[in-house]
């Protein structure tokens, strides 16, 4: 989208025809090219200062456009003729791939469980509940034994 906005601001015209496409600024031909498979590669015939061009190796552009495929897969596609011929030396470091492949640090190991029942008991008080129980309570307390993982639940009328 930015490319087209900049082209429009600079009064640059893109013409598509059966022979290919061209970029014109007024009556000056800036670039031309023909369709290759389903793509329109651009061959620039400019003087410096006519357009701002980004100097990114073609293999890096294909790497990003094809969902950050590996260098080997991109070279295979190039040899098979699906994308233009590329040089393996053009492939540059991709920070997005580097960050995406970083391994997160593992969680610290949990403390060991107690070996005998009732050595460590966890509890939780829940409530007040939006509706009273059949017994008229609005809170309940859970007790969990760390060793056996057995749970006891007790209804309670008040939090204290």
Secondary structure by P-SEA (a helix, b strand, c coil): caaaaaaaaabbbbbbcccbbbbbccccccccccccccbbbbbbbcccccbbbbbccaaaaaaaaaccccaaaaaaaaaaccccccccccccccaaaaaaaccccccccccccccccccbbbbbbbccccccccccccbbbbbbcccccbbbbbbbcccc
